[in-house]
């Protein structure tokens, strides 16, 4: 079997570009035929209803987890900043500066 010049991620990106621009333009930009894009779309995006629901659920969960991580990072930054400033105050009080 002939090895593709494009990775799956690149194929998905190229097919996704066809939603914003005409297929012939996207094909010309990437040096592939329109038929190749149609073939990729057929095979890469052949999802049934349960697959789509699963993907939507995973995307919602991913967004929720990203928000949790962002909150935790903000809290950690506040704690580290507070600890550094408290440490400086204590150091100045001990050394008499």
C-alpha positions in Angstrom: 0.0 0.0 0.0 1.3 3.4 -0.9 2.2 5.6 2.0 0.5 8.9 2.2 2.4 12.2 2.1 -0.1 13.6 4.7 -0.7 12.6 8.3 -4.2 12.0 9.5 -4.1 15.4 11.3 -3.0 17.2 8.1 -5.8 15.4 6.2 -8.4 16.5 8.8 -7.0 20.1 8.7 -7.2 20.2 4.9 -10.8 18.8 4.8 -11.8 21.3 7.5 -10.5 24.1 5.3 -13.1 23.1 2.7 -15.8 24.4 5.0 -14.5 27.9 4.7 -13.2 27.9 1.1 -14.2 26.1 -2.1 -12.7 22.6 -2.6 -10.9 23.5 -5.8 -9.1 26.3 -4.1 -8.0 24.2 -1.2 -6.9 21.4 -3.5 -4.8 23.8 -5.5 -3.2 25.3 -2.4 -2.1 21.9 -1.1 -1.3 20.3 -4.5 -3.9 17.5 -4.4 -6.9 16.7 -6.5 -10.5 17.5 -5.6 -11.2 13.8 -5.7 -8.6 13.2 -2.9 -10.4 15.7 -0.7 -13.7 14.0 -1.4 -12.2 10.6 -0.6 -10.7 11.9 2.7 -14.0 13.5 3.7 -15.8 10.2 3.0 -13.4 8.1 5.0 -12.3 10.5 7.8 -15.7 12.0 8.5 -17.9 9.0 8.1 -19.4 9.1 11.6 -22.7 7.8 12.8 -25.0 9.5 15.3 -23.5 7.7 18.4 -20.0 8.7 17.3 -21.1 12.4 17.0 -22.8 12.3 20.5 -19.7 10.7 22.0 -17.4 13.3 20.4 -19.7 16.2 21.6 -19.7 14.7 25.2 -15.9 14.4 25.1 -15.5 17.9 23.9 -17.7 19.2 26.7 -15.8 17.2 29.2 -12.5 18.5 27.8 -13.7 22.1 28.0 -14.8 21.5 31.7 -11.4 20.0 32.6 -9.5 22.8 30.9 -11.5 25.4 32.9 -10.7 23.4 36.1 -7.0 23.4 35.3 -7.0 27.1 34.5 -8.7 27.8 37.9 -6.2 25.7 39.7 -3.3 27.4 37.9 -4.7 30.8 38.9 -5.1 29.7 42.5 -1.6 28.3 42.5 -0.2 31.6 41.1 -2.0 33.5 43.9 -0.6 31.1 46.6 2.9 31.3 45.2 2.8 35.1 45.0 1.4 35.4 48.5 4.0 33.0 49.9 6.9 35.0 48.2 5.6 38.3 49.6 5.1 36.8 53.1 8.6 35.3 53.0 10.1 38.7 52.1 8.3 40.4 55.0 9.4 37.8 57.4 13.0 38.0 56.1 13.0 41.8 56.5 11.6 41.6 60.0 14.3 39.0 61.1 17.2 40.8 59.5 16.1 44.2 60.6 16.1 45.7 57.1 
